[in-house]
Amino acid sequence: MLCALLGLAAVLLPYPASAAVSPVGSPLSVRLAAELRRDPVYVTDQLPRSIPRSTAPRFAAAARTTGVPTYVLVLPTSSDEGGLLATVHDRLGRDGLYVLVDNYGVQDARAFGVDAPADDARAVALYSLPYDAGALRAFQVFAGAVAEGSERAAHRADALREASGHSERPDAYIDSTDRENQSFTTGLALTGLPLLVLLVSPYVRRQRHRARLWAPASALPGPRKGGRGPKKRTRRDGGGRPAAVRAGRGVHPVEWAVAGVLALAVLGTALLVFDQRYDGVPVSPTHADLTHRVARVAAGLRHDPVYLDPESQTPLDAAQLSTLRSHMRGAAPGPLYVVLVPSLPDDESAGDAGAFTTALHRRLGKDAVFVVADPVHGAISVADHGLPLDDTRLSLGLPESVTNGPSDDTAARSLPGRLVQAIDFVRKAPRLKHAEPDTTTRPEPLRDTRLPKLLSGDFWPGLCMGAVLAALLLGLVASVLGIAGLVERRRAPKAGGVPPTAPSEPSPAWLRHTARQELAALGAVFEAGKWKAPAIRERVWDLLDAALLLAGPDAGGRPAGKTSPGDLAAVVVLSRAGLAAAEGEARNAVCGVNPLHGTAVGQRRVVRSPDGRPVRTRLCAGCAERARRSPGSAAAEWLTLPAAHGRLPHDELDGVLPSVRDGLSVLVRTIRERHSVR
């Protein structure tokens, strides 16, 4: 009844001259002017999922900051036919700033009789915010720009207009896929970076230490400033190893600390940077917001079976409305209601006409047939709730030409005729003896805009992939360092005659592999039989025979599997001495620091490892040069071999190797005596 009275008043009341921009007799401007007369902020009830009516106080608070009388209309996007604000102002008769807000922001703004930069403030709100900032936020920025004054707003608007042509506005919110990527990245970095430190750093350190131990003695660093050796005794572990030998083993406490700091830094940075909580504007409509439109329509239907939405331009004139009412009489075996309201994705039923009629049927409390038409887009749907009609035919049998009409923009204009066709279709629907069970259609649940927690979902696979990635990078680093080390060892000169592969802490695998290679090389030289003198052949044979005795009974003279590390080292020493003898080397003594270095060239006092006491021993050319600069340098090069409890210096082992300090001939004799060979 109220709607009919308002429409009649709009027809009878004359329009001012400015009203020519709006259709004559528009009930929309009359309705909105009446609402603004009661409250300067009007929020539609048709968008509870995006702009609930309960947000009206927040719009009003922002409107009060403009400094001028401000009238705000929050309506669906399709409500403006052009010039709506001017028509509403003429109907209201009050000067001020009139603002039209839709789902996306400030759609229009006009200043009537007040000094307010409406256009510039609208440009500031449009270009300074992301597209998905929301209507309330856009209006708050608009109101703030108005409060700044015309000059400031114009300057900001010009700058933003110019900048908008060069860059796109970012989104204000991320979606669930972005959050999954953030969680995965966080997990990947949280394990990958600390593990990279714990794996790669110790490995590189060990490789550098190994390279230093395997380098020729003459290539090692020089003595400390002043030319003096170490003042303190070299520390030993439980196996008698010097601290220098143990360098590079295990994870250093500093590396643990760096890994922990990295983990905390990654976690803290991720929580600070990936601090988004929502994937859209957080909206919390109340029960009243979600039921207000249904209650409004139900109240109207109790007085009139035809309900025309007061916020939409009605497509029916008086004659068409009369024709519609005449067709409705007796068209159904019970009440028949025609409802013209927009069907919007953000309304209480999420644009589902079935859910809307279900709620309307529950609110009215009576069985009926509902014909729902969208006055904006022209769509029509028919639903039976509790009457003895064939529901399947009603819901599925309505022709497409009636439900949607033409595919162009004439669908709304053809609505009156199609409504009559829909009512005739209801009239012809088969009657049943009993009503079919009512089908309840529930609307989509409210969209939860809260994002998943950062440390959830793909965060856990990210943790696993971080460990895998760290292992892959370790393999890559190991490959690069291995290739670089191989190239460097092949190019490195043999300074002082010291073999490039003479580590001070060889492993059993290295000893076995090297013994096989050196022994095979010596055997090949001996079988070649090219001797400069018979004495050379005799000397080479003595050394080869002793090496074969130590190597064991394997075919081809390969060292047996149970050969001790000391005997393997002796095989290497003998084989290398035999190869040197084949070239004419006649010296009998080998390096006392590391017999693997080869023949000695002299004697000098050095600091012994691991006890740090000074001893006088034979030295190879490299060790002699280094000992000349620093007697304490030999401690790091002293050969230690695996024993039952850790590692022991080569001259403290059981077996034949310690006898090499008295010369190669003594070593050969000792081996023959142990094997009862003359």
C-alpha positions in Angstrom: 0.0 0.0 0.0 2.8 2.4 0.9 4.5 1.7 -2.4 1.3 2.4 -4.3 0.8 5.7 -2.4 4.3 6.7 -3.1 3.9 5.9 -6.8 0.7 7.9 -7.0 2.2 10.8 -5.3 5.1 10.8 -7.7 2.7 10.9 -10.6 0.5 13.7 -9.1 3.2 16.0 -7.7 4.7 18.3 -10.3 8.5 18.0 -11.0 10.8 21.0 -10.8 12.6 22.1 -14.0 15.6 20.0 -13.1 13.6 16.8 -12.9 13.7 16.3 -16.7 16.8 14.2 -16.3 14.8 11.4 -14.6 11.8 9.6 -15.9 8.6 11.4 -15.0 6.8 9.8 -12.1 9.8 7.8 -11.0 8.9 6.1 -7.7 12.6 5.5 -7.0 13.5 9.2 -6.4 10.4 9.7 -4.3 11.3 6.6 -2.2 14.9 7.6 -1.7 14.1 11.2 -0.9 11.7 10.0 1.8 14.4 7.7 3.2 17.0 10.6 3.3 14.5 12.8 5.0 14.4 10.3 7.8 18.1 9.7 7.9 20.9 11.3 5.7 22.5 7.8 5.2 20.4 5.1 3.5 21.8 1.6 3.0 19.9 -0.8 0.9 18.7 -4.1 2.3 19.5 -5.9 -1.0 23.3 -6.3 -0.5 23.6 -8.0 2.9 26.5 -10.2 1.8 28.7 -7.2 0.7 27.2 -4.0 2.4 24.9 -5.0 5.3 22.5 -2.4 6.6 24.3 -2.7 9.9 27.2 -0.8 8.4 25.1 2.4 8.1 26.6 3.9 11.3 30.1 3.6 9.8 29.0 5.3 6.7 27.4 8.1 8.8 30.6 8.5 10.8 32.6 9.0 7.6 29.9 11.4 6.2 30.2 13.6 9.3 33.9 14.2 8.6 33.3 16.0 5.3 32.4 19.3 6.9 29.3 19.8 4.8 25.8 18.3 4.9 26.2 14.9 3.2 23.5 12.6 2.0 24.6 9.0 1.2 22.7 6.4 -0.9 24.1 2.9 -0.8 22.3 1.0 -3.6 22.9 -1.9 -6.0 25.0 -1.0 -9.1 22.0 -1.1 -11.5 19.9 1.3 -9.5 21.2 4.5 -11.2 19.5 5.3 -14.5 21.5 8.6 -14.8 20.8 11.8 -12.9 19.5 10.0 -9.9 21.2 12.2 -7.4 19.9 15.4 -9.0 16.4 14.0 -9.0 16.7 13.0 -5.3 18.0 16.4 -4.4 15.1 18.1 -6.1 12.6 15.9 -4.3 14.4 16.4 -0.9 14.9 20.1 -1.4 18.1 20.3 0.7 21.5 21.5 -0.3 24.5 19.4 0.4 26.9 16.8 -0.9 25.0 13.9 -2.4 26.9 10.6 -2.8 25.8 7.4 -4.5 27.7 4.3 -3.4 27.4 0.8 -5.0 29.0 -2.5 -4.6 32.4 -1.3 -5.8 32.7 2.2 -4.4 31.6 5.7 -5.0 29.6 5.6 -8.2 28.5 9.3 -8.3 28.9 12.4 -6.2 27.2 15.8 -6.7 27.5 19.0 -4.7 24.4 21.2 -4.5 24.7 24.6 -2.9 27.9 23.7 -1.0 31.6 24.0 -1.7 32.8 20.4 -1.9 35.3 18.9 -4.5 33.0 16.0 -5.4 34.6 15.0 -8.7 38.2 15.2 -7.4 37.3 13.4 -4.2 35.7 10.7 -6.3 38.8 10.4 -8.4 41.0 10.1 -5.3 38.8 7.3 -4.0 38.8 5.6 -7.4 42.6 5.7 -8.2 44.1 5.5 -4.7 42.5 2.2 -3.7 42.7 -1.3 -5.1 39.7 -2.5 -7.0 38.7 -4.8 -4.2 39.0 -2.4 -1.3 35.2 -2.4 -0.7 32.5 0.2 -0.7 32.9 1.4 2.9 36.6 1.9 2.5 36.1 3.8 -0.8 33.6 6.1 0.9 35.9 6.7 3.8 38.7 7.8 1.5 36.2 9.9 -0.5 35.1 11.7 2.7 38.7 12.2 3.8 39.5 13.8 0.4 36.5 16.2 0.7 37.6 17.2 4.2 41.0 18.1 2.8 39.5 20.9 0.7 39.3 21.7 -3.0 42.9 22.6 -3.6 44.4 19.6 -1.9 41.9 17.2 -3.4 42.4 18.6 -6.9 46.2 18.2 -6.6 45.9 14.6 -5.4 43.3 13.7 -8.1 45.5 15.1 -10.9 48.5 13.1 -9.6 46.5 9.9 -9.3 44.9 10.3 -12.7 48.4 10.7 -14.3 49.8 7.7 -12.4 46.9 5.5 -13.2 47.9 5.5 -16.9 51.3 4.0 -16.1 50.6 1.3 -13.6 47.8 -1.0 -12.6 46.3 -0.9 -9.1 47.2 -3.9 -7.0 44.6 -6.1 -5.3 43.9 -5.3 -1.6 43.4 -9.0 -0.8 45.0 -12.3 -1.8 43.1 -15.5 -2.5 43.5 -19.0 -1.0 45.9 -20.0 -3.8 48.2 -17.1 -2.9 48.1 -18.2 0.8 49.0 -21.7 -0.2 52.0 -20.4 -2.1 53.0 -18.3 0.9 52.7 -21.3 3.2 54.8 -23.5 0.9 57.4 -20.8 0.5 57.6 -20.3 4.3 58.1 -24.0 4.9 60.6 -24.3 2.0 62.7 -21.5 3.5 62.3 -22.5 7.1 64.0 -25.9 6.5 66.0 -25.2 3.4 68.1 -22.2 4.5 69.1 -23.6 8.0 69.8 -27.1 6.5 71.8 -25.4 3.8 74.1 -23.9 6.4 74.3 -27.1 8.5 75.1 -29.2 5.4 77.1 -27.1 3.0 79.2 -25.0 5.4 80.7 -28.1 7.2 81.2 -29.8 3.9 83.0 -26.9 2.4 85.1 -26.5 5.5 86.1 -30.2 5.5 87.0 -30.0 1.8 89.2 -27.0 2.4 90.8 -28.7 5.3 91.4 -31.8 3.3 92.9 -29.8 0.4 95.3 -28.2 2.9 96.3 -31.5 4.4 96.8 -33.1 1.0 98.8 -30.1 -0.3 102.6 -30.3 -0.6 104.3 -29.2 2.6 106.0 -26.3 0.8 102.6 -25.0 -0.2 101.4 -24.7 3.4 101.2 -21.3 5.2 104.3 -19.8 6.6 105.2 -19.6 10.3 103.7 -17.0 12.7 105.1 -13.6 12.9 108.5 -13.7 14.5 109.4 -17.1 13.0 108.7 -19.0 16.2 106.7 -22.2 16.5 103.7 -22.8 18.7 104.2 -22.0 22.3 101.7 -24.4 23.7 101.7 -28.2 23.5 99.4 -29.5 20.8 96.1 -30.8 22.3 95.2 -34.5 21.6 91.8 -36.2 21.6 91.2 -39.7 23.0 92.7 -41.3 19.9 95.9 -39.3 20.1 95.0 -37.0 17.2 96.1 -33.4 17.3 93.5 -30.6 17.2 94.8 -29.5 13.8 93.9 -32.9 12.4 90.4 -32.7 13.8 89.8 -29.4 12.2 86.8 -29.4 9.8 85.0 -32.3 11.5 81.3 -32.0 12.6 79.1 -28.9 12.8 80.7 -25.9 14.4 78.6 -24.1 17.2 78.7 -21.0 15.1 77.0 -22.8 12.3 74.3 -24.1 14.7 73.8 -20.5 15.8 73.6 -19.2 12.3 71.1 -21.9 11.3 68.9 -21.0 14.4 69.0 -17.3 13.6 68.1 -18.0 10.0 65.1 -20.2 11.1 63.9 -17.4 13.4 64.5 -14.8 10.8 62.5 -16.7 8.2 59.6 -17.4 10.5 59.5 -13.8 11.8 59.8 -12.3 8.3 57.1 -14.6 7.0 54.7 -13.7 9.8 55.3 -10.0 9.2 55.2 -10.0 5.4 52.5 -12.6 4.9 50.2 -11.0 7.5 47.0 -11.1 5.4 44.0 -12.4 7.2 41.2 -12.2 4.7 40.8 -12.9 1.0 38.1 -10.2 0.6 36.4 -7.5 2.5 35.4 -9.0 5.9 31.6 -8.8 6.1 29.6 -10.0 9.1 25.9 -9.5 8.4 23.5 -9.8 11.2 20.3 -11.9 11.2 18.4 -8.7 10.7 20.5 -7.9 7.7 19.8 -11.2 6.1 16.1 -11.2 6.7 15.2 -7.6 6.2 14.3 -7.7 2.5 12.3 -11.0 2.9 10.4 -9.4 5.7 9.8 -6.3 3.7 8.5 -8.2 0.7 6.3 -10.5 2.9 4.8 -7.5 4.5 3.9 -6.0 1.1 2.4 -9.3 -0.2 0.0 -9.4 2.8 -1.6 -6.3 1.4 -1.1 -6.8 -2.3 -0.3 -10.0 -4.3 1.9 -7.9 -6.7 5.0 -6.5 -5.1 7.0 -3.9 -6.9 10.5 -3.2 -5.5 10.6 0.4 -4.4 14.4 0.6 -5.1 14.0 -0.4 -8.8 12.5 1.3 -11.8 9.3 -0.6 -12.4 8.8 -1.9 -16.0 5.0 -2.0 -15.6 2.8 1.0 -16.3 -0.8 1.2 -15.0 -2.4 -0.6 -17.9 0.1 -3.4 -17.8 -0.3 -3.8 -14.1 -4.1 -4.0 -14.5 -3.7 -6.7 -17.2 -1.3 -8.7 -15.0 -3.8 -8.6 -12.1 -6.6 -9.8 -14.3 -4.6 -12.8 -15.5 -3.7 -13.7 -11.9 -7.3 -14.3 -10.9 -8.0 -18.0 -10.7 -4.7 -18.9 -12.3 -3.7 -21.3 -9.4 -5.5 -23.5 -6.9 -4.5 -21.1 -4.2 -2.7 -17.8 -3.6 -0.5 -16.6 -6.5 2.1 -13.9 -5.8 4.1 -11.9 -8.3 7.2 -10.4 -6.9 9.4 -8.0 -8.8 12.8 -7.7 -7.0 16.4 -7.8 -8.3 18.2 -11.1 -8.0 21.8 -10.2 -7.0 24.8 -12.3 -6.0 25.1 -10.3 -2.8 21.5 -10.5 -1.6 20.4 -12.8 1.2 19.8 -15.7 -1.1 23.0 -15.2 -3.2 20.9 -14.7 -6.4 19.1 -18.0 -6.0 15.4 -17.4 -6.7 14.5 -20.8 -5.2 16.1 -19.9 -1.9 14.3 -16.6 -2.0 10.9 -18.1 -2.5 11.6 -20.7 0.2 12.4 -17.9 2.7 9.4 -15.9 1.5 7.0 -18.9 1.9 8.3 -19.5 5.4 7.9 -15.9 6.3 4.3 -15.6 4.9 3.3 -18.9 6.6 0.9 -19.9 3.7 1.1 -22.2 0.7 1.3 -20.4 -2.6 2.7 -20.1 -6.1 5.4 -17.5 -6.5 6.4 -15.8 -9.8 9.6 -13.9 -9.2 10.8 -11.5 -11.8 14.0 -9.4 -11.9 13.1 -5.9 -13.1 16.7 -5.2 -14.0 17.7 -8.2 -16.0 14.3 -9.5 -16.9 14.7 -13.1 -15.7 11.5 -14.9 -14.5 11.2 -18.1 -12.3 8.1 -19.9 -11.0 8.0 -21.9 -7.7 5.2 -23.8 -6.1 5.2 -24.2 -2.3 2.5 -26.5 -1.0 -0.2 -26.3 -3.7 -1.4 -29.4 -5.6 0.5 -28.6 -8.8 3.1 -30.5 -10.8 6.2 -28.9 -9.4 8.5 -30.5 -12.0 6.5 -29.1 -14.9 6.5 -25.7 -13.2 10.2 -25.5 -12.6 11.4 -27.2 -15.8 8.7 -26.7 -18.3 8.6 -23.0 -18.5 9.9 -22.0 -22.0 13.3 -20.3 -22.3 11.6 -17.5 -24.2 9.5 -16.8 -21.0 12.2 -17.2 -18.4 14.9 -15.1 -19.9 13.3 -13.4 -22.9 15.5 -11.9 -25.7 19.2 -12.1 -25.4 19.7 -8.4 -25.8 19.0 -5.5 -23.5 15.3 -5.6 -24.3 14.7 -8.4 -21.8 13.5 -6.0 -19.1 11.3 -4.1 -21.5 9.6 -7.4 -22.6 9.0 -8.3 -18.9 5.3 -7.3 -18.7 4.3 -9.6 -21.6 6.4 -12.5 -20.4 4.9 -12.2 -16.9 1.4 -12.7 -18.4 2.8 -15.8 -20.3 4.2 -17.2 -17.1 0.9 -16.8 -15.3 -0.9 -18.5 -18.2 1.6 -21.3 -17.9 0.7 -21.7 -14.2 -3.0 -21.7 -15.1 -2.4 -24.6 -17.6 -0.2 -26.6 -15.2 -1.6 -30.1 -14.3 -3.5 -30.2 -11.0 -2.8 -33.0 -8.6 -5.0 -34.6 -5.9 -2.5 -33.9 -3.3 0.3 -31.4 -3.0 3.8 -32.7 -3.5 6.2 -32.5 -0.6 7.6 -29.0 -0.4 11.2 -28.7 -1.5 13.4 -26.5 0.7 16.1 -24.7 -1.1 18.8 -23.2 1.2 20.9 -20.3 0.0 24.7 -20.6 -0.2 26.3 -20.1 3.2 28.0 -16.8 3.8 31.4 -16.7 2.3 34.1 -17.0 4.9 36.7 -14.5 3.9 39.2 -15.6 6.5 42.3 -17.1 5.0 43.9 -20.3 6.3 46.7 -19.9 8.8 50.1 -19.3 7.3 51.6 -22.3 9.1 49.1 -24.8 7.7 48.1 -26.5 4.5 51.1 -26.4 2.1 53.4 -25.3 4.8 54.1 -29.0 5.7 55.0 -30.1 2.2 57.1 -27.0 2.0 59.1 -28.2 5.0 59.8 -31.5 3.3 60.7 -29.9 0.0 63.1 -27.5 1.9 65.0 -30.5 3.2 65.1 -32.1 -0.3 66.3 -28.8 -1.9 69.0 -28.4 0.7 70.2 -32.0 -0.1 70.2 -31.3 -3.8 72.2 -28.1 -3.3 74.6 -30.0 -1.2 75.1 -32.5 -4.0 75.6 -29.6 -6.5 78.2 -28.0 -4.3 79.9 -31.3 -3.8 80.0 -31.9 -7.5 81.4 -28.4 -8.3 84.0 -28.6 -5.5 85.0 -32.1 -6.6 85.5 -31.1 -10.2 87.4 -28.0 -9.1 89.6 -30.0 -6.8 90.3 -32.6 -9.4 91.3 -30.0 -11.9 93.5 -28.2 -9.3 95.2 -31.4 -8.2 96.0 -32.3 -11.8 97.4 -28.8 -12.5 99.3 -28.4 -9.2 103.1 -28.9 -9.5 104.8 -31.4 -7.2 106.7 -28.9 -5.1 109.8 -30.3 -3.5 109.3 -33.8 -5.0 106.4 -34.5 -2.7 103.5 -36.5 -4.2 100.3 -34.5 -4.5 98.4 -37.3 -2.8 100.1 -37.6 0.6 97.4 -36.8 3.2 98.3 -36.6 6.9 95.1 -38.4 7.9 94.3 -40.9 5.2 91.2 -43.2 5.5 91.4 -47.0 5.2 89.6 -46.8 1.8 92.2 -44.3 0.5 95.1 -46.4 1.8 93.7 -49.5 0.1 93.0 -47.8 -3.2 96.3 -46.0 -3.3 98.2 -49.2 -2.3 96.6 -51.1 -5.2 97.4 -48.4 -7.7 101.1 -47.8 -6.6 101.8 -51.5 -6.4 100.3 -52.2 -9.8 102.4 -49.3 -11.2 105.6 -50.7 -9.7 104.9 -54.2 -11.0 104.4 -52.8 -14.5 107.7 -51.0 -14.3 109.5 -54.1 -13.1 108.1 -56.3 -15.8 109.1 -53.8 -18.5 112.7 -54.7 -17.6 114.5 -51.6 -18.9 117.3 -51.0 -16.4 120.2 -48.6 -16.5 122.2 -50.8 -14.2 121.8 -54.3 -12.5 122.0 -52.6 -9.1 118.9 -50.6 -9.9 117.0 -53.8 -10.8 118.2 -55.5 -7.6 117.0 -52.5 -5.5 113.6 -52.3 -7.2 113.1 -56.0 -6.8 113.8 -55.8 -3.0 111.3 -53.1 -2.6 108.7 -54.8 -4.8 109.2 -58.1 -3.0 108.7 -56.6 0.4 105.5 -54.8 -0.8 104.1 -58.0 -2.2 104.8 -59.8 1.1 102.8 -57.2 3.0 100.0 -57.1 0.4 99.1 -60.7 1.0 98.3 -63.7 -1.2 95.7 -62.0 -3.4 96.1 -62.7 -7.1 98.1 -60.0 -8.8 99.5 -58.7 -5.6 96.4 -56.8 -4.6 96.3 -56.0 -0.9 94.3 -58.5 1.0 91.0 -57.4 2.7 92.5 -57.8 6.3 95.7 -55.9 5.6 96.1 -53.3 8.4 96.3 -49.6 7.7 99.9 -49.6 8.9 100.8 -52.3 6.4 98.9 -50.6 3.6 100.8 -47.4 4.3 104.0 -49.4 4.2 103.0 -50.8 0.8 102.5 -47.3 -0.5 105.9 -46.2 0.8 107.7 -49.2 -0.7 105.9 -48.9 -4.0 106.7 -45.2 -4.3 110.3 -45.8 -3.3 110.5 -48.5 -5.9 109.2 -46.2 -8.6 111.7 -43.5 -7.6 114.5 -46.1 -7.5 113.6 -47.2 -11.1 114.4 -43.6 -12.1 117.7 -43.7 -10.4 116.9 -42.5 -6.8 119.4 -44.2 -4.5 118.6 -42.6 -1.1 117.5 -44.9 1.6 115.8 -42.6 4.1 112.2 -41.4 3.8 110.4 -38.4 5.4 110.0 -38.9 9.2 107.0 -36.5 9.4 105.0 -38.4 6.7 106.6 -41.3 5.0 104.1 -41.0 2.2 106.0 -37.8 1.1 108.9 -39.9 -0.2 112.7 -39.9 0.2 114.3 -37.5 2.7 116.9 -34.9 1.9 118.2 -34.1 5.3 117.6 -33.9 9.1 116.1 -31.1 11.2 114.6 -30.6 14.6 110.8 -30.3 14.4 107.8 -30.3 16.8 106.3 -33.8 16.8 102.6 -34.5 16.8 100.6 -35.2 18.9 102.6 -34.6 22.1 104.3 -31.4 20.8 107.8 -32.4 21.9 110.8 -31.5 19.7 112.5 -34.3 17.9 115.2 -34.6 15.3 114.1 -36.5 12.2 114.7 -36.9 8.5 112.6 -34.6 6.2 111.6 -34.5 2.6 112.4 -31.3 0.6 109.0 -29.8 1.3 109.0 -30.5 5.1 112.6 -29.3 5.3 111.7 -26.0 3.7 108.8 -25.5 6.0 110.7 -26.6 9.1 113.3 -24.1 8.3 110.7 -21.4 8.6 108.8 -22.9 11.5 109.8 -26.0 13.5 106.2 -26.3 14.7 104.7 -26.7 11.3 105.3 -30.5 11.2 102.6 -31.1 13.8 99.9 -30.5 11.3 101.6 -32.8 8.7 102.5 -35.7 11.0 101.0 -38.9 9.5 98.4 -40.5 11.7 96.7 -43.8 10.9 93.5 -45.6 12.1 94.0 -47.8 15.1 91.8 -49.7 17.5 91.0 -46.5 19.5 91.1 -43.6 17.2 94.2 -42.6 15.3 97.9 -43.0 16.2 101.1 -41.4 14.9 102.7 -43.6 12.3 105.8 -44.1 14.5 103.7 -45.5 17.4 101.8 -48.2 15.5 102.3 -51.9 16.0 103.8 -53.6 12.9 106.5 -52.9 10.5 105.9 -49.3 9.5 107.7 -47.7 12.5 111.0 -49.3 11.3 111.0 -47.0 8.3 112.5 -44.3 10.4 115.8 -46.2 10.2 115.6 -46.4 6.4 114.0 -48.4 3.6 116.6 -51.2 3.9 115.6 -51.7 7.6 111.9 -51.8 6.6 112.6 -54.4 3.9 114.6 -56.5 6.4 111.9 -56.3 9.0 109.2 -57.4 6.6 111.3 -60.4 5.4 112.0 -61.4 9.0 108.3 -61.2 9.9 107.5 -63.5 6.9 110.5 -65.8 7.5 112.0 -64.9 4.1 115.7 -64.5 3.6 
